[in-house]
């Protein structure tokens, strides 16, 4: 089931020549999605609409982004049931989950869309340090490569992509939802024991930066976030509040800096 990324569908292809339209029978790959259940300590916590890839990493990253866990050591056991599309997780006994707050279904289009950081979880987010500088030339060069690197998008379409970039360690992830990409990257870093790289890394995203996306970047602790598209006003406010350098509409040799330009080296 892990390999079920697309299905072939019989379709009609539209074409036009000499002012006449025609329909031709053909087949086309269509991206799949699943409803992934995350079951924590015997109870369903959330259902995520996502691509059928890296389910355990997605679950771990989601729990970390939500502030449920702070390290992979908080997890006693984790298994994936591919018949149920469910990640089953056991947490340490001293970790409690506010089920009323967390149980929900999250769409592939970033449906929950935070506009602020939950005051009860503000201690999960730290002001980002400003001592490290990042080359703007490097950012532009990496973005060019990143926008051409999504193999699923080139072959099938229907996905977003996010790149975690450190000079010595990169993770590229693709999914039908941007928020899933961020959580999978966080889960991969957790499993690999490489969260320590986040403060000296850059996140690149193919789509819009909403406040929900911003909270995931802040929770991960990555000081620079670069998007091909636009940030929302709520995302910009959060970036300024927590001292994150936010760039948008970065395409070719151009782009805009929305917050904290002092991190950038010209």
C-alpha positions as CSV (number, residue, x, y, z in Angstrom):
1,X,0.0,0.0,0.0
2,X,3.0,2.3,0.6
3,X,3.5,2.5,-3.2
4,X,0.0,3.5,-4.0
5,X,0.8,7.1,-5.0
6,X,-1.4,7.3,-8.1
7,X,-4.0,5.5,-10.1
8,X,-4.5,5.4,-13.9
9,X,-7.9,6.7,-15.1
10,X,-9.5,6.6,-18.5
11,X,-10.1,10.2,-19.6
12,X,-10.9,12.2,-22.7
13,X,-8.2,14.6,-23.8
14,X,-9.3,17.9,-25.3
15,X,-7.6,19.3,-28.3
16,X,-8.3,22.0,-30.8
17,X,-7.1,22.5,-34.4
18,X,-8.5,24.7,-37.2
19,X,-11.2,26.1,-34.8
20,X,-12.5,22.5,-34.3
21,X,-12.5,20.8,-30.9
22,X,-11.9,17.1,-30.5
23,X,-12.0,14.5,-27.7
24,X,-9.5,11.7,-27.7
25,X,-9.5,8.7,-25.4
26,X,-6.4,8.3,-23.3
27,X,-5.3,7.5,-19.8
28,X,-3.9,9.8,-17.1
29,X,-2.2,9.3,-13.8
30,X,-4.2,10.8,-10.9
31,X,-2.7,11.5,-7.5
32,X,-4.2,9.4,-4.6
33,X,-5.2,10.5,-1.1
34,X,-5.9,8.6,2.0
35,X,-7.5,9.5,5.3
36,X,-4.8,8.7,7.8
37,X,-5.9,8.1,11.3
38,X,-3.5,8.9,14.2
39,X,-4.4,6.8,17.2
40,X,-2.7,7.8,20.5
41,X,-3.0,5.7,23.6
42,X,-5.9,3.7,22.2
43,X,-8.0,6.7,21.1
44,X,-8.2,8.4,17.6
45,X,-6.7,11.8,17.9
46,X,-6.9,13.1,14.4
47,X,-7.6,12.2,10.8
48,X,-5.3,13.7,8.1
49,X,-6.0,13.7,4.4
50,X,-2.6,13.0,2.8
51,X,-0.5,11.2,0.3
52,X,0.2,7.6,1.2
53,X,3.8,8.1,2.0
54,X,5.8,8.2,5.3
55,X,2.8,7.7,7.6
56,X,4.8,7.2,10.7
57,X,7.0,10.3,10.1
58,X,3.8,12.3,9.4
59,X,2.3,11.2,12.7
60,X,5.4,12.0,14.7
61,X,5.8,15.4,13.0
62,X,2.2,16.3,13.6
63,X,2.4,15.4,17.3
64,X,5.6,17.5,17.6
65,X,4.1,20.4,15.7
66,X,1.1,20.3,18.0
67,X,3.2,20.3,21.1
68,X,2.0,16.8,22.2
69,X,5.6,15.4,22.2
70,X,8.9,17.2,22.5
71,X,11.2,14.3,21.5
72,X,11.0,10.9,19.9
73,X,11.8,9.4,23.3
74,X,8.2,10.5,24.4
75,X,7.0,7.7,22.1
76,X,7.0,4.2,23.6
77,X,5.8,2.4,20.5
78,X,4.6,3.2,16.9
79,X,3.2,1.0,14.2
80,X,1.4,1.5,10.9
81,X,-1.7,-0.6,10.0
82,X,-1.9,-0.3,6.2
83,X,-5.3,-2.0,6.1
84,X,-6.8,0.7,8.4
85,X,-4.6,3.5,7.2
86,X,-3.8,4.2,10.8
87,X,-0.6,5.0,12.8
88,X,-1.0,3.6,16.2
89,X,1.2,5.3,18.9
90,X,1.8,4.7,22.6
91,X,3.1,7.6,24.6
92,X,4.8,7.8,27.9
93,X,2.4,7.6,30.8
94,X,3.2,11.2,32.0
95,X,2.1,12.7,28.6
96,X,-1.6,13.8,28.5
97,X,-3.4,14.7,25.4
98,X,-6.3,17.2,25.4
99,X,-8.6,15.2,23.2
100,X,-11.3,17.9,23.0
101,X,-8.9,20.3,21.5
102,X,-7.1,17.9,19.2
103,X,-9.7,15.5,17.7
104,X,-10.5,16.8,14.2
105,X,-10.2,16.1,10.5
106,X,-7.7,18.2,8.7
107,X,-8.1,18.7,5.0
108,X,-5.4,18.6,2.4
109,X,-6.0,22.3,1.8
110,X,-4.8,23.5,5.2
111,X,-8.3,23.6,6.5
112,X,-7.7,24.4,10.1
113,X,-5.7,27.6,9.3
114,X,-4.6,29.0,12.6
115,X,-4.6,32.8,12.9
116,X,-2.7,32.9,16.1
117,X,-0.7,30.6,18.4
118,X,-2.8,29.0,21.1
119,X,-2.0,30.9,24.3
120,X,-1.9,27.6,26.2
121,X,0.9,26.5,23.9
122,X,3.0,29.7,23.8
123,X,5.7,28.0,25.8
124,X,6.3,25.6,22.9
125,X,7.5,28.5,20.7
126,X,10.8,30.4,21.2
127,X,12.1,33.6,19.8
128,X,14.5,32.7,17.1
129,X,18.2,33.7,17.5
130,X,19.7,36.2,15.1
131,X,23.4,35.4,15.3
132,X,23.5,33.3,12.0
133,X,23.5,34.9,8.6
134,X,22.2,33.3,5.3
135,X,23.4,34.1,1.8
136,X,20.7,35.6,-0.4
137,X,22.6,34.2,-3.4
138,X,22.4,30.7,-1.9
139,X,18.7,31.1,-1.2
140,X,18.0,32.2,-4.8
141,X,20.1,29.3,-6.2
142,X,18.5,26.6,-4.0
143,X,15.0,27.9,-4.8
144,X,15.7,27.5,-8.5
145,X,16.8,23.9,-8.0
146,X,13.9,23.2,-5.6
147,X,11.2,24.3,-8.0
148,X,12.5,21.7,-10.5
149,X,13.0,18.9,-8.1
150,X,9.4,17.6,-7.4
151,X,9.3,14.3,-9.4
152,X,5.7,13.5,-8.4
153,X,4.6,17.0,-9.6
154,X,6.4,16.6,-12.9
155,X,5.1,13.1,-13.5
156,X,1.5,13.4,-12.0
157,X,0.8,16.8,-10.6
158,X,-1.5,17.5,-7.6
159,X,1.2,17.9,-4.9
160,X,3.0,20.6,-3.0
161,X,6.7,20.2,-2.0
162,X,8.8,21.4,0.9
163,X,12.6,21.3,1.2
164,X,14.5,21.3,4.5
165,X,17.9,22.7,3.5
166,X,21.1,22.5,5.4
167,X,24.5,22.5,3.6
168,X,25.2,19.0,4.9
169,X,21.6,17.6,5.1
170,X,18.6,18.0,2.9
171,X,15.1,16.6,3.0
172,X,12.6,17.0,0.1
173,X,9.0,16.0,0.7
174,X,5.9,16.0,-1.4
175,X,2.3,15.7,-0.4
176,X,-1.2,16.9,-1.4
177,X,-1.1,19.3,1.6
178,X,1.8,21.7,2.5
179,X,1.2,21.2,6.2
180,X,1.7,17.4,5.7
181,X,5.1,18.1,4.0
182,X,6.2,20.1,7.0
183,X,5.1,17.5,9.5
184,X,6.8,14.7,7.6
185,X,10.0,16.6,7.5
186,X,9.8,17.2,11.2
187,X,9.1,13.5,11.8
188,X,12.0,12.5,9.6
189,X,14.3,14.8,11.7
190,X,12.9,13.4,14.9
191,X,13.6,9.8,13.8
192,X,17.1,10.6,12.6
193,X,17.9,12.6,15.7
194,X,18.7,15.7,13.6
195,X,16.4,18.3,15.1
196,X,19.6,20.1,16.2
197,X,20.1,21.2,12.5
198,X,16.9,23.3,12.4
199,X,18.4,26.5,13.8
200,X,21.0,26.6,11.0
201,X,18.7,25.6,8.2
202,X,16.2,27.0,5.7
203,X,12.7,25.8,4.7
204,X,11.6,26.2,1.1
205,X,7.9,25.8,0.2
206,X,6.2,25.7,-3.2
207,X,2.9,27.2,-2.1
208,X,1.2,29.8,0.1
209,X,2.5,30.4,3.7
210,X,-0.5,30.5,6.0
211,X,-0.3,31.1,9.7
212,X,-0.7,27.3,10.2
213,X,2.4,26.8,8.1
214,X,4.2,29.5,10.0
215,X,3.5,27.8,13.4
216,X,5.0,24.6,12.1
217,X,8.2,26.4,11.0
218,X,8.4,28.2,14.4
219,X,7.9,25.0,16.3
220,X,10.6,23.3,14.3
221,X,12.9,26.3,15.0
222,X,14.1,27.0,11.5
223,X,14.9,30.8,11.2
224,X,14.3,31.3,7.5
225,X,11.2,30.3,5.4
226,X,11.2,30.9,1.6
227,X,8.1,30.6,-0.5
228,X,7.4,30.7,-4.2
229,X,4.0,32.2,-3.4
230,X,2.6,34.6,-1.0
231,X,2.4,34.7,2.8
232,X,-0.8,35.7,4.6
233,X,-1.0,38.7,6.9
234,X,-1.3,36.4,9.9
235,X,1.9,34.5,8.8
236,X,3.8,37.8,8.5
237,X,2.7,39.0,12.0
238,X,3.9,35.7,13.5
239,X,7.2,35.9,11.6
240,X,7.8,39.4,13.0
241,X,6.7,38.4,16.5
242,X,9.1,35.4,16.7
243,X,11.9,36.9,14.7
244,X,11.7,34.6,11.6
245,X,13.0,35.7,8.2
246,X,10.2,35.3,5.7
247,X,10.6,35.6,2.0
248,X,7.8,35.3,-0.6
249,X,7.3,35.3,-4.4
250,X,10.9,34.1,-4.8
251,X,11.2,33.2,-8.4
252,X,14.2,33.5,-10.7
253,X,16.3,36.4,-9.4
254,X,13.5,38.2,-7.7
255,X,11.5,38.1,-4.5
256,X,10.3,40.0,-1.4
257,X,11.4,40.0,2.2
258,X,8.5,40.4,4.6
259,X,10.4,40.2,8.0
260,X,13.8,40.2,9.7
261,X,16.1,41.1,6.7
262,X,19.0,41.4,9.1
263,X,19.7,37.7,8.7
264,X,20.4,38.0,5.0
265,X,23.8,38.5,3.5
266,X,23.9,40.3,0.2
